Amino acid sequence: MMDKQELSAAIRTLCSEKNAVIMAHYYQRPEIQDVADFIGDSLALAQQAAKTTADIIVMCGVHFMAETAKILCPDRKVLLPDPTAGCSLADSCRAEDLKAWKEAHPDYQVVSYVNTSAAVKALTDVVVTSSNALKIVNRMPEDAKILFGPDQNLGRYINQLTGRKMELWNGACHVHSRFSPEALMEMKKQYPEAKVLAHPECKQIILNLSDIIGSTQALLSYVKAHPEEKTFIIATESGILHEMQKACPDVTLLPVPPETTEGVGCHCNECEYMRQNTLEKLYACLKDETPEVIVDAAIAQAAVKPIQRMLDWSK
């Protein structure tokens, strides 16, 4: 048995020996973020995967992120420390159901959130993330008829900003949907000087109580740019607090709790799927080069087009 420090050192040695790169989402455990070569949100991870020269990509995130990396890098080996690390949002939109929705709206274009399976992306015209959804939707013709899914909260927010009337899939992130508005209102009273930062996947009532709304990367960038504000109330998955605190050690970060802590690891709002990856699993998958993520060739060929369109339109 190795402790965390020994595991981290062994992982870095394996990366050097195997020409492997570790990519981690901001919602991963702190010790995984610290050992990674690159950390970022979904857009940044996709961009990094598209340009890496590594032979092996270890995606410390959830399954759809590893699928996206494999689609963009079909000649690389893509590993996922825990293959059961899924996503409630991706699970809410099955490919067969999206296909039926498209068939019921034959003159509509499909804009799919990156939090979807490869099979759903294969039925999509353009993929978006929370970082670029506004930019990409604004790039589409004003009279375009759009089906947006699966996150209805993000879709509703983009509709508000653009004045569009996109049809929205009835899905939501289970983490961002369970923030407690009552707790947030109490925190605002207790810390009236604090800025409230929220992810657009949150429910409208949380966004209405927020000062800054943006993607994970945007919220991190705001804290970095305004350390003089000293106190921030954060309404997104609590993993981002690790990088925020590293970047600004003198600020106070206050995570908004979920409405209930039942089934949650702490009074923070954590994604249990993201936390399935551990240092032990990361070491084992690098050592054994398994479990490997494989995407059906026909699905990958169709899915790469809307993903690449997103990358091109995000420049």
C-alpha positions as a printed NumPy array, in Angstrom:
array([[  0.   ,   0.   ,   0.   ],
       [  1.25 ,   3.461,  -0.942],
       [  0.209,   6.744,   0.601],
       [ -0.991,   9.655,  -1.523],
       [  2.455,  11.151,  -1.955],
       [  3.94 ,   7.823,  -3.064],
       [  1.013,   7.17 ,  -5.407],
       [  1.365,  10.6  ,  -6.976],
       [  5.081,  10.054,  -7.557],
       [  4.451,   6.61 ,  -9.058],
       [  1.764,   8.026, -11.348],
       [  4.104,  10.726, -12.637],
       [  6.806,   8.096, -13.266],
       [  4.358,   6.001, -15.297],
       [  3.351,   9.053, -17.325],
       [  6.981,   9.655, -18.25 ],
       [  7.617,   6.019, -19.12 ],
       [  4.481,   5.626, -21.238],
       [  4.251,   9.106, -22.81 ],
       [  0.897,   9.514, -21.118],
       [ -0.964,  12.685, -20.258],
       [ -3.446,  13.049, -17.414],
       [ -6.358,  15.397, -17.995],
       [ -8.627,  16.214, -15.086],
       [-11.848,  18.141, -14.731],
       [-12.134,  20.822, -12.059],
       [-14.691,  18.638, -10.262],
       [-12.184,  15.86 ,  -9.572],
       [-10.759,  15.13 ,  -6.132],
       [ -8.02 ,  17.648,  -5.161],
       [ -5.274,  15.02 ,  -5.18 ],
       [ -6.152,  14.082,  -8.772],
       [ -6.143,  17.709,  -9.856],
       [ -2.717,  18.106,  -8.274],
       [ -1.19 ,  15.142, -10.141],
       [ -2.717,  15.998, -13.533],
       [ -0.835,  17.493, -16.471],
       [ -3.824,  19.609, -17.385],
       [ -7.008,  20.592, -15.572],
       [ -9.945,  22.401, -17.093],
       [-13.634,  22.469, -17.888],
       [-15.249,  20.4  , -20.644],
       [-14.311,  22.812, -23.439],
       [-10.689,  23.107, -22.327],
       [-10.363,  19.336, -21.97 ],
       [-11.699,  18.806, -25.497],
       [ -9.371,  21.473, -26.878],
       [ -6.403,  19.946, -25.089],
       [ -7.265,  16.426, -26.25 ],
       [ -7.449,  17.648, -29.849],
       [ -3.855,  18.877, -29.792],
       [ -2.019,  16.499, -27.453],
       [  0.922,  14.464, -28.766],
       [  0.752,  11.896, -25.969],
       [  0.348,   8.211, -26.803],
       [ -2.035,   7.675, -23.892],
       [ -4.71 ,  10.035, -22.59 ],
       [ -6.026,   9.378, -19.099],
       [ -9.271,  11.29 , -18.708],
       [-10.043,  11.918, -15.054],
       [-13.648,  12.913, -15.385],
       [-16.768,  11.062, -16.434],
       [-17.479,   8.734, -19.332],
       [-18.691,  11.254, -21.915],
       [-15.454,  13.24 , -21.49 ],
       [-13.363,  10.167, -22.247],
       [-15.575,   9.403, -25.256],
       [-15.028,  12.927, -26.568],
       [-11.267,  12.554, -26.208],
       [-11.359,   9.233, -28.056],
       [-13.464,  10.702, -30.875],
       [-10.978,  13.534, -31.301],
       [ -7.964,  11.218, -30.981],
       [ -8.96 ,   7.915, -32.58 ],
       [ -5.338,   6.75 , -32.877],
       [ -4.573,   7.277, -29.173],
       [ -5.327,   5.034, -26.251],
       [ -7.849,   6.746, -23.969],
       [ -8.23 ,   5.477, -20.414],
       [-10.84 ,   6.239, -17.763],
       [ -9.876,   5.303, -14.178],
       [-13.428,   4.245, -13.316],
       [-15.528,   3.228, -16.354],
       [-18.74 ,   3.436, -14.319],
       [-18.264,   7.178, -13.723],
       [-21.332,   8.381, -15.584],
       [-23.39 ,  11.562, -15.762],
       [-27.016,  12.04 , -14.766],
       [-27.436,  14.682, -17.461],
       [-26.073,  12.443, -20.216],
       [-28.233,   9.581, -18.955],
       [-31.355,  11.764, -19.238],
       [-31.044,  11.893, -23.037],
       [-30.862,   8.574, -24.871],
       [-29.978,   8.528, -28.556],
       [-33.236,   6.798, -29.521],
       [-35.242,   9.466, -27.698],
       [-33.318,  12.31 , -29.318],
       [-33.851,  10.652, -32.712],
       [-37.614,  10.637, -32.091],
       [-37.509,  14.3  , -31.011],
       [-35.652,  15.2  , -34.199],
       [-38.146,  13.296, -36.337],
       [-40.982,  15.241, -34.701],
       [-39.174,  18.506, -35.611],
       [-37.767,  17.849, -39.106],
       [-36.809,  21.457, -39.875],
       [-34.907,  22.037, -36.624],
       [-31.171,  21.999, -35.956],
       [-29.907,  20.139, -32.9  ],
       [-27.59 ,  21.833, -30.422],
       [-26.381,  19.306, -27.849],
       [-24.57 ,  20.021, -24.623],
       [-21.23 ,  18.244, -24.352],
       [-22.67 ,  16.292, -21.39 ],
       [-24.071,  13.656, -23.746],
       [-23.087,  10.257, -25.094],
       [-21.22 ,   9.793, -28.351],
       [-24.398,   8.354, -29.875],
       [-26.295,  11.554, -29.052],
       [-23.497,  13.704, -30.445],
       [-23.723,  11.681, -33.671],
       [-27.302,  12.978, -34.085],
       [-26.273,  16.573, -33.38 ],
       [-25.513,  19.559, -35.62 ],
       [-23.205,  21.318, -33.172],
       [-21.998,  20.567, -29.644],
       [-21.707,  23.276, -26.979],
       [-20.331,  23.642, -23.483],
       [-21.341,  26.151, -20.837],
       [-18.254,  28.164, -21.845],
       [-19.265,  28.633, -25.462],
       [-23.016,  27.968, -25.708],
       [-23.889,  31.671, -25.984],
       [-21.235,  32.301, -28.639],
       [-22.245,  29.301, -30.724],
       [-25.995,  29.894, -30.55 ],
       [-25.434,  33.541, -31.479],
       [-23.465,  32.363, -34.504],
       [-26.473,  30.475, -35.841],
       [-29.004,  32.342, -38.049],
       [-31.516,  34.376, -36.058],
       [-34.397,  32.536, -37.675],
       [-32.882,  29.087, -37.052],
       [-35.209,  26.636, -35.356],
       [-33.215,  24.912, -32.637],
       [-33.647,  21.876, -30.427],
       [-31.41 ,  22.323, -27.372],
       [-30.625,  19.557, -24.941],
       [-30.326,  17.996, -22.579],
       [-29.843,  20.722, -19.917],
       [-33.01 ,  22.793, -19.761],
       [-31.543,  25.225, -17.231],
       [-28.633,  26.145, -19.498],
       [-30.969,  26.267, -22.487],
       [-33.393,  28.561, -20.69 ],
       [-30.519,  30.849, -19.695],
       [-29.286,  31.06 , -23.31 ],
       [-32.843,  31.801, -24.451],
       [-32.983,  34.665, -21.973],
       [-29.681,  36.133, -23.141],
       [-30.405,  35.811, -26.853],
       [-34.159,  36.301, -27.05 ],
       [-34.411,  33.016, -28.916],
       [-37.103,  30.409, -28.435],
       [-35.143,  27.187, -28.6  ],
       [-37.108,  24.056, -27.788],
       [-35.598,  22.568, -24.628],
       [-35.054,  18.958, -23.63 ],
       [-36.417,  18.093, -20.199],
       [-33.123,  17.295, -18.478],
       [-30.932,  18.772, -15.752],
       [-27.708,  18.146, -13.848],
       [-28.58 ,  16.472, -10.565],
       [-25.815,  18.4  ,  -8.78 ],
       [-26.637,  21.885, -10.026],
       [-30.363,  21.288,  -9.545],
       [-30.12 ,  20.567,  -5.837],
       [-28.618,  23.79 ,  -4.476],
       [-30.688,  25.146,  -1.624],
       [-32.13 ,  28.611,  -2.343],
       [-33.009,  28.996,   1.336],
       [-29.41 ,  28.325,   2.344],
       [-28.164,  30.746,  -0.307],
       [-30.481,  33.516,   0.911],
       [-29.265,  32.968,   4.468],
       [-25.621,  33.097,   3.314],
       [-26.28 ,  36.38 ,   1.491],
       [-27.64 ,  37.845,   4.721],
       [-24.692,  36.584,   6.714],
       [-22.103,  37.759,   4.15 ],
       [-23.668,  40.796,   2.46 ],
       [-20.324,  41.826,   0.947],
       [-19.823,  38.473,  -0.801],
       [-20.312,  38.011,  -4.519],
       [-22.461,  35.018,  -5.489],
       [-21.031,  33.023,  -8.398],
       [-23.284,  30.451, -10.085],
       [-23.124,  28.   , -12.956],
       [-25.883,  28.364, -15.604],
       [-26.901,  24.739, -15.041],
       [-28.45 ,  25.934, -11.756],
       [-32.179,  26.487, -11.398],
       [-33.559,  29.931, -12.169],
       [-34.127,  30.774,  -8.508],
       [-30.395,  30.314,  -7.826],
       [-29.416,  32.393, -10.858],
       [-31.796,  35.153,  -9.716],
       [-29.87 ,  35.329,  -6.425],
       [-26.454,  35.428,  -8.124],
       [-24.126,  38.259,  -9.106],
       [-21.984,  36.386, -11.637],
       [-23.217,  33.551, -13.876],
       [-20.747,  31.557, -15.914],
       [-19.046,  28.296, -16.736],
       [-16.674,  26.661, -14.285],
       [-13.742,  28.283, -16.049],
       [-15.472,  31.673, -16.086],
       [-16.152,  31.521, -12.346],
       [-12.532,  30.592, -11.663],
       [-11.346,  33.433, -13.878],
       [-13.581,  35.901, -12.023],
       [-12.14 ,  34.939,  -8.645],
       [ -8.597,  35.219, -10.016],
       [ -9.346,  38.663, -11.446],
       [-11.02 ,  40.011,  -8.282],
       [ -9.134,  38.739,  -5.212],
       [ -9.724,  42.113,  -3.569],
       [-13.389,  41.173,  -3.09 ],
       [-12.19 ,  38.697,  -0.438],
       [-15.386,  36.591,  -0.053],
       [-17.242,  34.524,  -2.645],
       [-20.305,  32.321,  -2.373],
       [-19.993,  29.518,  -4.937],
       [-22.924,  27.676,  -6.544],
       [-21.288,  24.986,  -8.623],
       [-19.734,  21.596,  -7.891],
       [-17.394,  22.123,  -4.955],
       [-14.337,  20.597,  -6.66 ],
       [-13.608,  23.984,  -8.257],
       [-12.868,  25.436,  -4.821],
       [ -9.522,  23.63 ,  -4.779],
       [ -8.178,  25.479,  -7.811],
       [ -9.78 ,  28.758,  -6.703],
       [ -8.074,  28.513,  -3.317],
       [ -4.722,  27.605,  -4.881],
       [ -4.95 ,  30.617,  -7.172],
       [ -6.181,  32.998,  -4.454],
       [ -5.163,  31.644,  -1.033],
       [ -6.304,  34.762,   0.823],
       [ -9.932,  34.755,  -0.314],
       [-12.795,  33.089,   1.545],
       [-14.796,  30.604,  -0.514],
       [-18.215,  29.557,   0.729],
       [-19.897,  26.655,  -1.109],
       [-23.685,  26.711,  -1.319],
       [-24.962,  23.441,   0.183],
       [-27.496,  21.145,  -1.441],
       [-31.092,  21.052,  -0.259],
       [-30.324,  17.743,   1.42 ],
       [-27.006,  16.152,   2.331],
       [-28.436,  12.627,   2.088],
       [-26.191,  10.623,  -0.234],
       [-23.72 ,  13.508,  -0.47 ],
       [-20.188,  13.128,   0.887],
       [-20.203,  16.424,   2.771],
       [-22.211,  19.593,   3.23 ],
       [-20.686,  20.785,  -0.041],
       [-22.443,  19.911,  -3.265],
       [-20.379,  17.11 ,  -4.797],
       [-20.868,  15.019,  -7.924],
       [-20.561,  11.447,  -6.742],
       [-19.735,  10.311, -10.292],
       [-16.758,  12.663, -10.545],
       [-15.52 ,  11.454,  -7.164],
       [-15.476,   7.807,  -8.278],
       [-12.008,   8.376,  -9.693],
       [ -9.284,   7.987,  -7.064],
       [ -5.483,   8.036,  -7.02 ],
       [ -5.5  ,   4.269,  -6.577],
       [ -7.688,   3.774,  -9.655],
       [ -5.617,   6.279, -11.618],
       [ -2.398,   4.434, -10.778],
       [ -3.908,   1.054, -11.672],
       [ -5.289,   2.202, -15.004],
       [ -1.961,   3.729, -16.02 ],
       [ -0.03 ,   0.671, -14.892],
       [ -2.289,  -1.823, -16.682],
       [ -3.461,   0.543, -19.479],
       [ -7.046,  -0.39 , -18.796],
       [-10.003,   0.256, -18.762],
       [ -9.767,   1.638, -22.273],
       [-12.597,   3.68 , -23.786],
       [-13.718,   2.488, -27.215],
       [-16.235,   4.292, -29.424],
       [-18.011,   2.568, -32.311],
       [-16.35 ,   3.687, -35.548],
       [-19.563,   4.734, -37.307],
       [-20.75 ,   6.708, -34.285],
       [-17.349,   8.345, -33.896],
       [-17.288,   9.344, -37.57 ],
       [-20.643,  11.089, -37.193],
       [-19.946,  12.547, -33.741],
       [-16.607,  14.139, -34.611],
       [-18.281,  16.592, -37.011],
       [-20.377,  18.521, -34.434],
       [-17.526,  18.377, -31.928],
       [-15.06 ,  19.785, -34.447],
       [-17.616,  22.424, -35.437],
       [-17.762,  23.474, -31.779],
       [-13.975,  23.71 , -31.588],
       [-13.815,  25.733, -34.809],
       [-16.602,  28.096, -33.741],
       [-14.998,  28.603, -30.33 ],
       [-11.808,  30.129, -31.749]])
